[in-house]
Amino acid sequence: MGEICGNLWDYNFAKLKVVDVTDDYRFMQPPMPSDFYPIIQEIWVPKHKLETALTDESLIAGYLYDWHESPKDENGFYYVGVVEETFLAQMPKYTVSASELVSELGFA
């Protein structure tokens, strides 16, 4: 009788560590290493259409997708950086055309 080595779900699901990167925007800091951010939630999602799942707005309520980092090896996990939606709503809206921005920054 044949045997299956390992768990099949290891090949069908990906582990996501969702981290809050809001402070990068709040304090205008460069990004830190992924494992320095506070983990909001750990989620298992199907690997099928993983890119769509990462950018889905309903991944975590109240947060918006910012970036993700792929695992370093087969058994690793994805880091997904998210930003608080309420923080982004408080940021001032800029309505400047690209040409105005270029001239304001002194590139033209």
NUVO-207629 format. One record per residue (C-alpha): residue in three letters; x, y, z. Coordinates in steps of 0.5 Angstrom, whole numbers, always signed. Example, Ala and Ser with C-alpha at 12.3 -4.5 7.8 and 13.67 -1.06 7.14 Angstrom:
! residues 2
residuo=ALA | px=+25 | py=-9 | pz=+16
residuo=SER | px=+27 | py=-2 | pz=+14
***
This chain:
! residues 108
residuo=MET | px=+0 | py=+0 | pz=+0
residuo=GLY | px=+3 | py=+7 | pz=-2
residuo=GLU | px=+4 | py=+12 | pz=+3
residuo=ILE | px=+4 | py=+20 | pz=+2
residuo=CYS | px=+10 | py=+23 | pz=+5
residuo=GLY | px=+8 | py=+30 | pz=+9
residuo=ASN | px=+2 | py=+34 | pz=+9
residuo=LEU | px=-1 | py=+36 | pz=+3
residuo=TRP | px=-4 | py=+42 | pz=+6
residuo=ASP | px=+3 | py=+45 | pz=+6
residuo=TYR | px=+3 | py=+45 | pz=-1
residuo=ASN | px=-4 | py=+48 | pz=-2
residuo=PHE | px=-3 | py=+54 | pz=+4
residuo=ALA | px=+1 | py=+59 | pz=+5
residuo=LYS | px=+2 | py=+63 | pz=+12
residuo=LEU | px=+2 | py=+70 | pz=+12
residuo=LYS | px=+4 | py=+74 | pz=+18
residuo=VAL | px=+1 | py=+81 | pz=+17
residuo=VAL | px=+5 | py=+87 | pz=+20
residuo=ASP | px=+3 | py=+94 | pz=+22
residuo=VAL | px=+8 | py=+99 | pz=+18
residuo=THR | px=+3 | py=+105 | pz=+20
residuo=ASP | px=+9 | py=+108 | pz=+24
residuo=ASP | px=+14 | py=+108 | pz=+18
residuo=TYR | px=+9 | py=+113 | pz=+15
residuo=ARG | px=+7 | py=+117 | pz=+21
residuo=PHE | px=+14 | py=+118 | pz=+23
residuo=MET | px=+17 | py=+119 | pz=+15
residuo=GLN | px=+22 | py=+113 | pz=+17
residuo=PRO | px=+25 | py=+108 | pz=+12
residuo=PRO | px=+23 | py=+101 | pz=+12
residuo=MET | px=+25 | py=+97 | pz=+18
residuo=PRO | px=+27 | py=+89 | pz=+17
residuo=SER | px=+20 | py=+85 | pz=+17
residuo=ASP | px=+21 | py=+82 | pz=+23
residuo=PHE | px=+22 | py=+88 | pz=+27
residuo=TYR | px=+14 | py=+90 | pz=+26
residuo=PRO | px=+9 | py=+89 | pz=+31
residuo=ILE | px=+5 | py=+83 | pz=+28
residuo=ILE | px=-3 | py=+84 | pz=+28
residuo=GLN | px=-5 | py=+77 | pz=+26
residuo=GLU | px=-2 | py=+70 | pz=+23
residuo=ILE | px=-7 | py=+68 | pz=+17
residuo=TRP | px=-7 | py=+61 | pz=+13
residuo=VAL | px=-9 | py=+63 | pz=+6
residuo=PRO | px=-10 | py=+58 | pz=+0
residuo=LYS | px=-4 | py=+59 | pz=-5
residuo=HIS | px=-8 | py=+59 | pz=-11
residuo=LYS | px=-9 | py=+66 | pz=-13
residuo=LEU | px=-4 | py=+68 | pz=-7
residuo=GLU | px=-3 | py=+75 | pz=-10
residuo=THR | px=-10 | py=+77 | pz=-11
residuo=ALA | px=-11 | py=+75 | pz=-3
residuo=LEU | px=-5 | py=+79 | pz=-1
residuo=THR | px=-8 | py=+85 | pz=-4
residuo=ASP | px=-15 | py=+84 | pz=-2
residuo=GLU | px=-18 | py=+90 | pz=+2
residuo=SER | px=-22 | py=+85 | pz=+7
residuo=LEU | px=-15 | py=+81 | pz=+9
residuo=ILE | px=-16 | py=+85 | pz=+16
residuo=ALA | px=-21 | py=+90 | pz=+17
residuo=GLY | px=-19 | py=+97 | pz=+18
residuo=TYR | px=-12 | py=+96 | pz=+15
residuo=LEU | px=-10 | py=+97 | pz=+7
residuo=TYR | px=-5 | py=+93 | pz=+4
residuo=ASP | px=+2 | py=+96 | pz=+3
residuo=TRP | px=+7 | py=+91 | pz=+1
residuo=HIS | px=+9 | py=+84 | pz=+2
residuo=GLU | px=+15 | py=+80 | pz=+2
residuo=SER | px=+16 | py=+73 | pz=+0
residuo=PRO | px=+19 | py=+67 | pz=+4
residuo=LYS | px=+26 | py=+66 | pz=+4
residuo=ASP | px=+25 | py=+58 | pz=+3
residuo=GLU | px=+20 | py=+53 | pz=+2
residuo=ASN | px=+17 | py=+52 | pz=+9
residuo=GLY | px=+18 | py=+60 | pz=+11
residuo=PHE | px=+12 | py=+65 | pz=+11
residuo=TYR | px=+10 | py=+71 | pz=+8
residuo=TYR | px=+10 | py=+78 | pz=+11
residuo=VAL | px=+5 | py=+83 | pz=+9
residuo=GLY | px=+5 | py=+90 | pz=+11
residuo=VAL | px=-1 | py=+94 | pz=+12
residuo=VAL | px=-3 | py=+101 | pz=+14
residuo=GLU | px=-8 | py=+103 | pz=+19
residuo=GLU | px=-14 | py=+106 | pz=+14
residuo=THR | px=-16 | py=+111 | pz=+19
residuo=PHE | px=-9 | py=+114 | pz=+19
residuo=LEU | px=-9 | py=+115 | pz=+11
residuo=ALA | px=-16 | py=+118 | pz=+12
residuo=GLN | px=-13 | py=+124 | pz=+16
residuo=MET | px=-7 | py=+125 | pz=+11
residuo=PRO | px=-8 | py=+131 | pz=+7
residuo=LYS | px=-10 | py=+130 | pz=+0
residuo=TYR | px=-6 | py=+133 | pz=-5
residuo=THR | px=-9 | py=+135 | pz=-12
residuo=VAL | px=-3 | py=+137 | pz=-16
residuo=SER | px=-1 | py=+136 | pz=-23
residuo=ALA | px=+5 | py=+132 | pz=-25
residuo=SER | px=+8 | py=+138 | pz=-28
residuo=GLU | px=+7 | py=+143 | pz=-22
residuo=LEU | px=+10 | py=+138 | pz=-18
residuo=VAL | px=+16 | py=+137 | pz=-22
residuo=SER | px=+17 | py=+145 | pz=-23
residuo=GLU | px=+16 | py=+146 | pz=-15
residuo=LEU | px=+21 | py=+141 | pz=-14
residuo=GLY | px=+26 | py=+144 | pz=-18
residuo=PHE | px=+27 | py=+139 | pz=-24
residuo=ALA | px=+24 | py=+143 | pz=-29
***
